[in-house]
Amino acid sequence: MTRQATTFGSRLREIRRALNLTQEEFAKIFDTSKQVISRYEASKQSPKITVVRKFAACLGVSVSFLSGEYVDAVTPTAAHYQRLIRDAFKLDCSAEIL
């Protein structure tokens, strides 16, 4: 069985869906547009490393995990992401996501 490559976009989609959020709702958390999230998820746009770091920090995962380079020993659960998103509102997760 061949394993499909994991990308930043597919990880982002996985996290967003685990949170049961639309692209628009997810974009609002990071003060960006639905279109940017859509382009990331479709791998039509690659974020700057600073953006990947910001997403990783706000979502409580490693940059390696989020970029698809590494599967963390424990795959975060939806509850993990939900707790982090609640906490993200206390952080500045909205700065310059383009």
Residue frames as a rotation matrix with the C-alpha (Angstrom) as fourth column:
MET 1
0.581 0.814 0.000 0.00
0.814 -0.581 0.000 0.00
0.000 0.000 -1.000 0.00
THR 2
-0.408 -0.714 0.569 1.47
0.708 -0.641 -0.296 3.36
0.576 0.282 0.767 -1.05
ARG 3
0.014 0.354 -0.935 1.23
0.870 -0.465 -0.163 6.15
-0.493 -0.811 -0.314 1.45
GLN 4
0.530 0.261 0.807 0.04
0.684 -0.693 -0.225 9.48
0.501 0.672 -0.546 0.07
ALA 5
-0.594 -0.799 0.095 2.34
0.634 -0.538 -0.555 12.43
0.495 -0.269 0.826 0.73
THR 6
0.409 0.659 -0.631 1.20
0.900 -0.406 0.158 14.79
-0.152 -0.633 -0.759 3.42
THR 7
-0.342 -0.464 0.817 1.44
0.608 -0.772 -0.184 18.49
0.717 0.434 0.546 2.71
PHE 8
-0.988 0.019 -0.156 0.94
0.097 -0.706 -0.701 21.64
-0.124 -0.708 0.695 4.74
GLY 9
-0.578 0.808 -0.119 -2.41
-0.753 -0.470 0.461 22.06
0.316 0.356 0.880 3.00
SER 10
-0.035 0.581 -0.813 -3.63
-0.046 0.812 0.582 18.55
0.998 0.058 -0.001 3.74
ARG 11
-0.616 -0.220 -0.756 -2.59
0.720 0.230 -0.654 18.88
0.318 -0.948 0.016 7.39
LEU 12
-0.960 0.280 -0.001 -4.34
-0.262 -0.901 -0.345 22.25
-0.097 -0.331 0.938 7.64
ARG 13
-0.263 0.899 -0.351 -7.51
-0.661 0.097 0.744 20.73
0.703 0.428 0.569 6.14
GLU 14
-0.218 0.106 -0.970 -7.27
0.429 0.903 0.002 17.78
0.877 -0.415 -0.242 8.55
ILE 15
-0.864 -0.166 -0.476 -7.03
0.503 -0.323 -0.801 20.13
-0.021 -0.932 0.363 11.54
ARG 16
-0.805 0.593 -0.014 -9.81
-0.590 -0.798 0.122 22.42
0.061 0.106 0.992 10.30
ARG 17
-0.109 0.789 -0.605 -12.13
-0.413 0.518 0.749 19.46
0.904 0.332 0.270 9.73
ALA 18
-0.448 -0.110 -0.887 -11.26
0.648 0.644 -0.407 17.99
0.616 -0.757 -0.217 13.15
LEU 19
-0.943 0.088 -0.321 -12.41
0.169 -0.705 -0.689 21.31
-0.287 -0.704 0.650 14.60
ASN 20
-0.176 0.923 0.343 -15.59
0.955 0.244 -0.168 21.10
-0.239 0.298 -0.924 12.53
LEU 21
-0.011 0.073 -0.997 -14.96
0.068 -0.995 -0.074 24.58
-0.998 -0.069 0.006 11.12
THR 22
0.862 0.235 0.450 -15.61
0.476 -0.065 -0.877 25.99
-0.176 0.970 -0.168 7.68
GLN 23
-0.101 -0.909 0.405 -12.74
0.947 -0.213 -0.241 27.59
0.305 0.359 0.882 5.79
GLU 24
0.121 0.222 0.968 -14.30
0.109 -0.972 0.210 30.96
0.987 0.080 -0.141 6.55
GLU 25
0.958 0.263 0.115 -14.52
-0.095 -0.087 0.992 30.28
0.271 -0.961 -0.058 10.30
PHE 26
0.538 -0.833 -0.131 -10.95
0.808 0.465 0.363 28.97
-0.241 -0.301 0.923 10.36
ALA 27
-0.102 -0.566 0.818 -9.71
0.751 -0.583 -0.309 31.99
0.652 0.583 0.485 8.41
LYS 28
0.593 0.408 0.694 -11.29
-0.080 -0.828 0.555 34.38
0.802 -0.384 -0.458 10.93
ILE 29
0.905 -0.298 -0.304 -9.24
0.390 0.298 0.871 32.83
-0.169 -0.907 0.386 13.74
PHE 30
-0.010 -0.998 0.068 -6.07
0.871 0.024 0.490 33.75
-0.490 0.065 0.869 11.87
ASP 31
0.332 0.253 -0.909 -7.39
-0.004 -0.963 -0.270 37.04
-0.943 0.093 -0.318 10.49
THR 32
-0.849 -0.504 -0.159 -7.02
-0.189 0.010 0.982 35.94
-0.493 0.864 -0.103 6.90
SER 33
-0.154 0.829 -0.538 -9.43
-0.975 -0.217 -0.055 35.14
-0.163 0.516 0.841 4.10
LYS 34
0.528 0.464 0.711 -11.28
-0.275 0.886 -0.374 31.99
-0.803 0.002 0.596 3.14
GLN 35
0.938 -0.168 -0.305 -9.50
-0.290 0.105 -0.951 32.21
0.191 0.980 0.050 -0.21
VAL 36
-0.001 -0.990 0.142 -6.05
-0.927 -0.052 -0.371 32.02
0.374 -0.132 -0.918 1.42
ILE 37
-0.177 0.004 0.984 -7.08
-0.666 0.736 -0.123 28.97
-0.725 -0.677 -0.128 3.47
SER 38
0.808 0.548 0.215 -8.55
-0.184 0.582 -0.792 27.40
-0.559 0.600 0.572 0.33
ARG 39
0.684 -0.619 -0.386 -5.34
-0.547 -0.085 -0.833 27.98
0.483 0.781 -0.396 -1.64
TYR 40
-0.285 -0.776 0.562 -3.24
-0.958 0.249 -0.142 26.52
-0.030 -0.579 -0.815 1.19
GLU 41
0.084 0.408 0.909 -5.46
-0.463 0.824 -0.327 23.45
-0.882 -0.394 0.258 1.47
ALA 42
0.945 0.304 0.121 -5.38
-0.017 0.414 -0.910 22.90
-0.327 0.858 0.397 -2.31
SER 43
0.149 -0.984 0.100 -1.58
0.574 0.168 0.801 23.38
-0.805 -0.062 0.590 -2.33
LYS 44
0.547 0.091 0.832 -2.02
0.786 -0.400 -0.472 26.24
0.289 0.912 -0.290 -4.79
GLN 45
0.511 -0.422 0.749 -0.17
-0.377 -0.893 -0.246 28.63
0.773 -0.157 -0.615 -2.49
SER 46
0.154 -0.554 -0.818 2.70
0.772 0.585 -0.250 27.94
0.617 -0.593 0.518 -0.14
PRO 47
0.973 0.227 0.040 2.96
0.145 -0.739 0.657 29.97
0.178 -0.634 -0.753 3.04
LYS 48
0.154 -0.921 0.357 6.10
-0.543 -0.381 -0.748 31.68
0.825 -0.079 -0.559 4.25
ILE 49
-0.328 -0.365 -0.871 7.92
0.448 0.752 -0.484 29.79
0.832 -0.549 -0.083 6.99
THR 50
-0.975 -0.003 0.222 6.92
-0.179 -0.585 -0.791 32.51
0.132 -0.811 0.570 9.47
VAL 51
-0.121 0.992 -0.019 3.27
-0.937 -0.108 0.333 31.77
0.329 0.058 0.943 8.66
VAL 52
0.188 0.126 -0.974 3.80
-0.039 0.992 0.121 28.03
0.981 0.015 0.192 9.12
ARG 53
-0.760 -0.542 -0.359 5.41
0.354 0.118 -0.928 28.74
0.545 -0.832 0.102 12.49
LYS 54
-0.761 0.534 0.370 2.48
-0.646 -0.677 -0.352 30.92
0.063 -0.507 0.860 13.54
PHE 55
0.243 0.853 -0.461 -0.08
-0.727 0.475 0.496 28.26
0.643 0.215 0.735 12.56
ALA 56
-0.075 -0.348 -0.934 1.96
0.262 0.897 -0.355 25.58
0.962 -0.271 0.024 14.34
ALA 57
-0.945 -0.328 0.022 2.28
0.085 -0.307 -0.948 27.63
0.317 -0.894 0.318 17.53
CYS 58
-0.511 0.820 0.260 -1.41
-0.858 -0.504 -0.098 28.54
0.051 -0.273 0.961 17.59
LEU 59
0.431 0.694 -0.576 -2.48
-0.674 0.672 0.306 24.96
0.599 0.256 0.758 16.86
GLY 60
0.404 -0.313 0.860 -0.03
-0.821 0.291 0.491 23.42
-0.404 -0.904 -0.140 19.32
VAL 61
0.896 -0.195 0.399 1.75
0.320 0.906 -0.276 21.18
-0.308 0.375 0.874 16.83
SER 62
-0.055 -0.985 -0.161 5.29
0.310 -0.170 0.935 21.12
-0.949 0.002 0.315 15.52
VAL 63
0.103 -0.038 -0.994 6.29
-0.803 -0.593 -0.060 22.82
-0.587 0.804 -0.092 12.29
SER 64
-0.862 -0.486 -0.147 7.43
-0.486 0.708 0.512 19.40
-0.145 0.513 -0.846 11.07
PHE 65
-0.588 0.725 0.359 4.02
0.497 0.674 -0.546 17.88
-0.638 -0.142 -0.757 11.76
LEU 66
0.290 0.772 -0.566 2.16
0.005 -0.592 -0.806 20.75
-0.957 0.231 -0.176 10.14
SER 67
-0.007 -0.368 -0.930 4.38
-0.906 -0.391 0.162 20.74
-0.423 0.844 -0.331 7.07
GLY 68
0.861 0.478 -0.177 3.88
-0.508 0.779 -0.366 17.00
-0.037 0.405 0.913 6.64
GLU 69
0.080 -0.933 -0.350 7.56
-0.722 0.188 -0.666 16.15
0.687 0.306 -0.659 7.09
TYR 70
-0.901 -0.420 -0.111 7.03
-0.177 0.588 -0.790 14.25
0.397 -0.692 -0.603 10.31
VAL 71
0.240 0.947 -0.214 4.22
-0.057 0.234 0.971 12.40
0.969 -0.220 0.110 11.99
ASP 72
-0.253 -0.305 0.918 4.30
-0.885 -0.311 -0.347 13.19
0.392 -0.900 -0.191 15.68
ALA 73
-0.966 -0.179 -0.185 4.32
-0.091 0.908 -0.409 10.19
0.241 -0.378 -0.894 18.00
VAL 74
-0.458 0.875 -0.156 0.84
0.651 0.211 -0.729 11.13
-0.605 -0.436 -0.666 19.12
THR 75
-0.671 0.317 0.670 -1.47
0.503 -0.470 0.726 12.49
0.545 0.824 0.156 16.47
PRO 76
-0.948 0.317 0.012 -3.43
-0.234 -0.674 -0.701 15.37
-0.214 -0.668 0.713 18.01
THR 77
-0.512 0.848 0.135 -7.13
0.847 0.525 -0.089 14.78
-0.146 0.069 -0.987 18.53
ALA 78
-0.058 0.610 0.790 -10.03
0.519 -0.657 0.546 17.09
0.853 0.442 -0.279 17.74
ALA 79
0.823 0.372 -0.429 -10.29
0.543 -0.297 0.786 17.89
0.165 -0.879 -0.446 21.48
HIS 80
-0.038 -0.929 -0.368 -6.63
0.850 -0.223 0.477 18.91
-0.525 -0.295 0.798 21.48
TYR 81
-0.669 -0.193 0.718 -7.19
0.652 -0.616 0.443 21.29
0.357 0.764 0.538 18.56
GLN 82
0.327 0.889 0.322 -10.38
0.517 -0.453 0.726 22.68
0.791 -0.070 -0.608 20.09
ARG 83
0.658 -0.159 -0.736 -8.63
0.696 -0.244 0.675 23.49
-0.287 -0.957 -0.050 23.37
LEU 84
-0.410 -0.910 -0.062 -5.78
0.779 -0.385 0.494 25.14
-0.473 0.155 0.867 21.49
ILE 85
-0.408 0.341 0.847 -8.12
0.618 -0.580 0.531 27.20
0.672 0.740 0.026 19.32
ARG 86
0.740 0.647 -0.184 -9.88
0.554 -0.433 0.711 28.47
0.380 -0.628 -0.679 22.45
ASP 87
0.384 -0.695 -0.607 -6.45
0.642 -0.272 0.717 29.39
-0.664 -0.665 0.342 23.83
ALA 88
-0.408 -0.572 0.711 -5.46
0.913 -0.263 0.312 30.91
0.008 0.777 0.630 20.48
PHE 89
0.465 0.641 0.610 -7.94
0.590 -0.738 0.327 33.71
0.660 0.208 -0.722 21.01
LYS 90
0.878 -0.243 -0.412 -5.70
0.271 -0.457 0.847 34.76
-0.394 -0.856 -0.336 23.90
LEU 91
-0.192 -0.975 0.114 -2.67
0.591 -0.022 0.807 34.79
-0.784 0.222 0.580 21.55
ASP 92
0.153 0.175 -0.973 -2.10
-0.610 -0.757 -0.232 36.99
-0.777 0.629 -0.009 18.54
CYS 93
-0.280 -0.177 0.944 -2.81
0.442 0.849 0.290 34.40
-0.853 0.498 -0.159 15.85
SER 94
0.654 0.725 0.215 -3.99
0.547 -0.257 -0.797 37.02
-0.522 0.639 -0.564 13.43
ALA 95
0.357 -0.549 -0.755 -0.81
-0.368 -0.826 0.427 38.82
-0.859 0.125 -0.497 12.41
GLU 96
0.013 -0.452 -0.892 0.15
-0.943 -0.303 0.140 38.79
-0.333 0.839 -0.430 8.73
ILE 97
-0.246 -0.006 0.969 -1.08
0.159 0.986 0.046 35.51
-0.956 0.165 -0.242 7.26
LEU 98
0.458 0.332 -0.825 -0.69
-0.711 -0.421 -0.563 35.96
-0.534 0.844 0.043 3.53
